[in-house]
């Protein structure tokens, strides 16, 4: 039984640490993430837009499969966990060899290694120490970290550059893990919702996509909102002036537009909509005492606001209907557009209430009984600003992962680990030669050209050194 469990565990480990497994899981994540961008997602998409885009049957299927909220579905979280485990297993499986190669570089090549190396050349020399010194100088001039290594049988000049690029793949692995960690944290603890505010209104409750409410530890207030249009009348941008209220005092104020949110305590408020509420903000009237035309005064009425006309009389708005229609003995609202508006006023005088309609609607209006007659001067409608609210606690791991991936991929694709050796050897005839070999872990074509330049510079350095130190040159210097 124990042997079977160990065998099963080993097979599971081999499967999870397989490159093929990781690639397949990554492909699945990419495909499902693409589906999450193509299929309308809740709550970022308007519910009416989703219902118009899909038939009821298709929408039920998408909701059941979690495809209308891909990035918060349980199976997407499970998939991210599996990909993360695969990356961790693959890294653990391969890291010991990589670290051994990184920490203990091969500095003294033996004969079999030299024969098998792709890039190599030989230069005829007369003095081992002088040729090694010339090689070391050239390598350092070309940006290599060069050193002389004394082996049991030979002395080697070893140079290398960008050894850290051998570990760059693990930076990419770490960046993926950070990104997936952020996605998992967002899926488990993040949320998105919506709140609509009118001017002067404040709220600390956000409506989530499942129609539940989330209460924030602070409130947000809309001080002002508006819409700017192009010359043809189409909206150019929406804006809102918001204030954050915490513990009864204002702690933050900002004007937001699309893609420039207000952020407070990890909660983001995005501008996502603007429109009419279908309600009155201010109704400007001229109130004339009955039978005394021209002696009235202008008043401004808001919803839920009562204005005194004289010590015994007051007026308030009972209801405003932007587009009214009378049917079956009742007044109905046909639409929220200002198409056929009607205002119902209640005038109270000496304990009696009178229904005043503007315009007078037969069967409903009691305008002739009112001690005041009213003339509409102007109408200001109330507007709401729509705010998309999100809390994404995993965003910082995601951003850290993106930055780390940029560094890792830059090292993987643009930094090549180059190693070069220079070893004095004797050929089959016993002649002294300087064997030069090199290898790069990527960009072989570029390295071959650089290796040729390196060999020529070492050959030139050896010749210059031999010429400088020849007996003729020494005698000339002595005569001078």
C-alpha positions in Angstrom: 0.0 0.0 0.0 2.8 2.4 0.9 4.6 1.6 -2.3 1.5 2.2 -4.3 1.0 5.6 -2.6 4.6 6.5 -3.2 4.3 5.5 -6.9 1.1 7.5 -7.3 2.7 10.5 -5.6 5.7 10.3 -7.8 3.6 10.1 -11.0 1.5 13.1 -9.8 4.7 15.0 -9.1 6.1 14.2 -12.5 2.9 15.3 -14.1 2.7 18.6 -12.2 6.4 19.4 -12.8 6.1 18.6 -16.6 6.6 21.5 -18.9 3.8 20.1 -21.1 1.4 20.3 -18.1 2.3 23.9 -17.4 2.0 24.9 -21.0 -1.4 23.3 -21.4 -2.7 24.9 -18.2 -1.4 28.3 -19.3 -3.2 27.9 -22.7 -6.4 27.1 -20.9 -6.1 30.2 -18.7 -5.4 32.4 -21.7 -8.5 31.0 -23.6 -10.8 31.4 -20.6 -9.4 34.9 -19.9 -10.1 35.8 -23.5 -13.6 34.5 -23.1 -14.0 36.8 -20.1 -13.2 39.8 -22.2 -15.4 38.8 -25.1 -18.5 37.7 -23.1 -20.2 40.5 -21.3 -19.3 40.3 -17.6 -21.3 41.1 -14.5 -21.4 43.7 -12.9 -19.2 45.8 -15.2 -21.8 45.4 -18.0 -25.3 46.8 -17.7 -27.9 44.1 -16.9 -30.1 45.4 -19.8 -27.2 45.2 -22.2 -26.5 41.6 -21.2 -30.2 40.6 -21.7 -30.2 42.2 -25.1 -27.0 40.6 -26.2 -28.0 37.0 -25.3 -31.2 35.0 -25.5 -32.8 33.9 -22.1 -31.7 30.3 -22.7 -28.1 31.2 -23.6 -27.9 33.6 -20.6 -29.0 30.9 -18.2 -26.3 28.6 -19.6 -23.6 31.3 -19.4 -24.6 32.2 -15.8 -24.7 28.5 -14.8 -21.2 28.0 -16.2 -19.9 31.1 -14.6 -18.9 32.6 -17.9 -20.6 35.9 -17.1 -18.3 36.4 -14.1 -15.2 34.4 -15.3 -12.6 36.0 -13.0 -14.6 35.3 -9.8 -15.8 31.8 -10.6 -14.6 28.9 -8.5 -13.2 26.9 -11.4 -11.1 29.8 -12.6 -9.6 30.1 -9.1 -8.9 26.4 -9.1 -7.3 26.7 -12.5 -5.0 29.5 -11.3 -4.1 27.3 -8.2 -3.2 24.4 -10.5 -1.1 26.5 -12.8 0.7 28.0 -9.8 1.4 24.5 -8.4 2.7 23.4 -11.8 5.1 26.3 -11.9 6.3 25.7 -8.4 6.8 22.0 -9.1 8.7 22.6 -12.3 10.9 25.2 -10.6 11.7 22.9 -7.7 12.5 20.0 -10.1 14.9 21.9 -12.2 16.4 24.5 -9.8 19.1 22.3 -8.2 20.8 21.7 -11.6 20.4 25.3 -12.6 21.9 26.5 -9.3 24.8 24.0 -9.6 25.5 25.4 -13.1 25.2 29.0 -11.8 27.2 28.7 -8.6 30.0 26.4 -9.9 30.7 27.4 -13.5 32.9 25.1 -15.6 36.2 27.0 -15.8 38.8 24.4 -16.8 37.7 22.6 -20.1 39.1 19.1 -20.6 40.1 17.7 -24.0 36.7 16.0 -24.7 34.9 19.3 -24.0 37.3 21.2 -26.2 36.8 18.9 -29.2 33.0 19.0 -28.9 32.7 22.8 -28.7 31.1 24.4 -31.7 33.0 27.7 -31.6 36.8 27.3 -31.3 40.0 28.5 -32.8 43.8 28.0 -32.3 46.6 30.5 -32.5 50.2 29.7 -32.7 52.2 31.0 -29.7 55.6 30.9 -28.3 55.1 31.8 -24.6 52.2 30.4 -22.5 52.2 33.1 -19.8 52.4 36.0 -22.3 49.5 34.5 -24.4 47.4 34.0 -21.4 48.0 37.5 -20.2 47.1 38.9 -23.7 43.9 36.8 -23.7 43.0 38.1 -20.2 43.5 41.7 -21.3 41.4 41.4 -24.4 38.6 39.7 -22.5 38.4 42.4 -20.0 38.4 45.1 -22.7 35.4 43.3 -24.3 33.4 43.4 -21.1 34.1 39.9 -19.8 34.8 39.1 -16.1 38.1 37.3 -16.8 40.3 35.3 -14.4 43.2 32.9 -14.6 42.4 29.5 -13.3 45.1 27.0 -12.3 44.2 23.4 -12.8 46.0 20.2 -12.1 47.4 19.9 -15.6 46.9 23.3 -17.2 46.3 27.0 -16.6 43.2 28.5 -18.2 41.9 32.0 -18.7 38.2 31.9 -18.2 35.8 34.8 -19.0 32.1 35.1 -18.8 29.3 37.7 -19.0 25.7 37.8 -17.9 25.8 34.7 -15.7 22.6 36.0 -14.0 20.7 35.4 -17.2 20.8 31.7 -16.5 18.4 32.4 -13.6 16.2 34.8 -15.5 13.6 32.0 -16.2 13.0 31.8 -12.4 12.2 35.5 -12.4 9.6 34.8 -15.1 8.2 32.0 -12.9 8.1 34.2 -9.9 6.3 36.9 -11.9 3.6 34.5 -13.0 3.1 33.3 -9.5 2.7 36.9 -8.3 0.2 37.6 -11.1 -1.8 34.4 -10.3 -1.7 35.2 -6.6 -3.2 38.6 -7.3 -5.9 37.0 -9.4 -6.7 34.4 -6.7 -6.9 37.1 -4.0 -9.1 39.3 -6.2 -11.4 36.3 -6.9 -11.7 35.4 -3.3 -11.8 38.8 -1.6 -12.3 41.3 -4.3 -15.7 42.6 -5.4 -17.4 45.0 -7.8 -20.6 46.9 -7.5 -22.5 50.0 -8.5 -23.9 53.1 -6.8 -26.0 55.9 -8.2 -26.0 59.3 -6.5 -27.8 62.5 -7.1 -26.4 65.9 -6.3 -26.0 66.3 -2.5 -26.7 62.6 -1.8 -24.2 60.4 0.0 -24.2 56.7 0.5 -22.0 54.0 2.1 -23.8 51.0 0.5 -22.7 49.5 -2.8 -25.0 47.2 -4.7 -23.2 44.1 -5.9 -24.0 42.1 -9.0 -25.9 39.5 -7.0 -28.2 42.3 -5.7 -26.7 42.1 -2.2 -25.4 45.2 -0.6 -21.9 45.9 0.8 -21.6 48.5 3.5 -18.4 50.5 3.4 -16.7 52.0 6.5 -17.1 55.4 4.9 -19.6 57.2 2.7 -19.1 59.0 -0.6 -21.0 62.1 -1.5 -21.8 63.6 -4.9 -21.4 67.4 -4.7 -21.9 68.0 -8.4 -22.0 66.0 -11.7 -22.3 66.9 -15.3 -22.0 66.0 -18.9 -20.0 67.8 -21.7 -21.1 67.3 -25.2 -19.6 67.6 -28.7 -21.1 70.2 -31.1 -23.5 67.6 -32.5 -24.9 67.0 -29.1 -23.3 63.6 -28.4 -21.7 63.1 -25.0 -18.0 63.9 -24.8 -17.4 63.1 -21.2 -19.1 62.7 -17.8 -17.6 64.1 -14.6 -18.5 64.0 -10.9 -17.2 66.0 -7.9 -17.0 63.5 -5.1 -16.2 63.8 -1.4 -15.4 61.0 1.1 -17.0 61.3 4.5 -15.6 59.3 7.4 -16.5 59.6 11.0 -18.7 62.6 10.2 -16.0 64.7 8.5 -14.8 65.2 5.0 -11.5 63.5 4.4 -11.0 63.5 0.6 -12.4 65.4 -2.3 -11.8 64.8 -6.0 -13.3 65.4 -9.4 -13.4 62.1 -11.4 -13.9 61.4 -15.1 -13.7 58.1 -17.0 -10.5 56.2 -16.3 -9.5 58.7 -13.5 -11.1 57.2 -10.4 -11.3 58.3 -6.8 -9.3 55.8 -4.6 -9.7 55.6 -0.9 -8.7 52.7 1.4 -8.4 50.3 -1.5 -11.8 51.1 -2.9 -12.1 52.6 -6.4 -14.9 54.8 -7.7 -15.1 55.0 -11.5 -17.3 57.3 -13.5 -19.5 54.9 -15.5 -22.7 56.7 -16.2 -24.8 59.9 -16.1 -28.4 60.6 -16.7 -31.7 62.0 -15.7 -33.6 60.6 -12.7 -36.9 61.8 -14.1 -37.4 63.9 -11.0 -37.4 67.6 -10.4 -34.4 69.3 -8.9 -35.8 72.8 -8.9 -39.1 74.1 -10.3 -39.3 77.9 -10.7 -42.8 79.4 -10.4 -44.5 82.7 -10.2 -47.2 82.6 -7.5 -50.0 85.2 -8.0 -52.8 85.7 -5.4 -56.1 84.8 -6.9 -57.7 87.8 -8.6 -54.5 89.8 -8.3 -52.6 89.2 -11.5 -49.2 90.9 -11.7 -48.7 91.1 -7.9 -47.1 87.7 -7.4 -43.6 86.6 -6.5 -41.1 84.1 -7.9 -40.5 80.9 -5.8 -38.2 77.9 -6.3 -39.5 74.5 -5.3 -37.6 71.3 -4.9 -38.9 67.8 -4.2 -39.8 67.3 -0.5 -39.6 71.1 0.0 -42.4 73.3 1.3 -42.4 77.0 0.6 -44.6 79.5 2.5 -46.6 81.9 0.3 -48.1 83.8 3.2 -48.6 83.2 7.0 -51.6 80.9 6.3 -50.6 79.3 2.9 -47.8 77.0 1.7 -47.1 75.0 -1.4 -45.1 71.8 -2.1 -44.6 69.4 -5.0 -46.6 66.2 -4.6 -45.3 64.6 -7.8 -43.7 65.4 -11.1 -44.5 63.3 -14.2 -42.1 63.9 -17.1 -44.4 62.3 -19.7 -47.9 61.9 -18.5 -50.9 60.1 -19.9 -54.5 59.8 -18.5 -55.9 56.3 -18.7 -58.7 54.6 -16.8 -59.2 57.6 -14.5 -55.6 57.7 -13.4 -52.5 59.6 -14.4 -49.6 57.4 -15.5 -46.0 58.0 -16.4 -45.4 57.0 -20.0 -41.6 57.6 -20.0 -38.8 59.4 -18.2 -38.2 61.7 -21.1 -39.4 65.4 -20.7 -42.0 65.0 -23.5 -45.4 65.9 -21.9 -44.6 67.0 -18.3 -47.1 67.6 -15.5 -46.6 68.9 -12.0 -48.9 68.1 -9.1 -48.8 70.8 -6.4 -50.4 70.7 -3.0 -51.5 74.1 -1.7 -52.4 74.1 2.0 -54.3 77.1 3.3 -56.0 77.4 6.7 -55.9 73.6 7.2 -57.4 72.8 3.8 -55.4 71.1 0.9 -56.0 71.9 -2.7 -54.7 69.9 -5.7 -53.2 72.1 -8.3 -52.1 70.6 -11.6 -49.9 72.2 -14.2 -51.3 72.0 -16.8 -54.8 71.6 -15.4 -55.9 67.9 -15.9 -59.7 67.6 -16.0 -61.0 65.4 -13.2 -57.9 66.0 -11.1 -57.1 69.7 -11.0 -58.8 71.9 -8.4 -56.9 75.0 -9.5 -59.9 77.3 -9.2 -60.1 76.6 -5.5 -56.5 77.6 -4.8 -55.9 80.9 -3.2 -52.9 81.3 -5.6 -52.5 80.8 -9.3 -49.1 79.5 -10.6 -47.2 80.1 -13.7 -44.2 77.9 -14.6 -41.0 79.8 -15.4 -38.2 77.2 -15.6 -37.6 73.6 -14.8 -34.3 72.0 -13.6 -34.3 68.2 -13.7 -32.3 66.1 -11.2 -29.5 64.0 -12.6 -27.7 61.0 -11.2 -24.1 60.0 -11.6 -23.4 56.3 -11.9 -20.3 55.0 -10.2 -18.7 51.6 -10.6 -17.1 50.6 -7.4 -14.4 48.0 -7.0 -12.2 46.5 -4.4 -9.2 44.7 -5.8 -6.8 43.7 -3.0 -4.8 41.6 -5.4 -3.8 44.5 -7.7 -0.4 45.1 -6.0 0.8 41.5 -6.5 -0.4 41.7 -10.1 1.5 44.9 -10.8 4.6 43.6 -9.0 4.4 40.5 -11.2 4.1 42.5 -14.4 7.1 44.6 -13.5 9.1 41.5 -12.5 8.1 39.8 -15.7 9.3 42.7 -17.8 12.7 42.4 -16.1 12.8 38.6 -16.4 11.7 38.5 -20.1 14.2 41.3 -20.8 17.0 39.2 -19.3 15.8 36.0 -21.1 15.6 37.6 -24.6 18.3 40.3 -24.5 21.0 39.0 -22.1 23.0 35.9 -23.2 25.3 34.1 -20.9 28.6 33.9 -22.7 31.6 31.8 -21.6 35.0 31.9 -23.2 38.2 29.8 -22.5 41.8 30.3 -23.5 44.1 27.3 -22.9 47.7 26.7 -24.1 47.8 23.2 -25.7 50.2 21.3 -28.0 49.1 19.8 -31.2 49.9 16.4 -32.6 53.3 17.7 -33.8 54.2 19.1 -30.4 53.7 22.8 -31.4 52.5 25.2 -28.8 49.0 26.6 -29.6 46.5 28.8 -27.7 43.1 27.1 -27.9 40.2 29.6 -27.7 36.6 28.4 -27.3 33.3 30.0 -26.5 29.7 29.3 -26.0 26.5 31.3 -25.5 23.2 30.1 -24.2 21.2 32.0 -26.9 21.6 34.2 -29.9 24.2 31.9 -31.5 24.5 33.8 -34.8 25.3 37.0 -33.0 27.8 35.2 -30.7 29.6 33.6 -33.7 30.4 37.0 -35.1 31.5 38.3 -31.7 33.6 35.2 -31.2 35.4 35.8 -34.5 36.1 39.4 -33.4 37.4 38.1 -30.1 39.8 35.7 -31.7 41.2 38.3 -34.0 41.8 40.8 -31.2 43.6 38.1 -29.1 45.8 37.3 -32.1 46.5 41.0 -32.7 47.3 41.4 -29.0 49.7 38.5 -29.0 51.5 39.7 -32.1 51.8 43.2 -30.7 53.2 41.8 -27.5 55.7 39.6 -29.3 56.8 42.5 -31.4 57.2 44.7 -28.4 59.2 42.2 -26.5 61.4 40.8 -29.3 65.2 41.0 -29.0 65.4 43.6 -31.7 62.9 45.8 -29.9 64.7 45.4 -26.6 68.0 46.3 -28.2 66.5 49.4 -29.7 65.1 50.5 -26.4 68.5 49.8 -24.7 70.3 52.0 -27.4 67.9 54.8 -26.8 
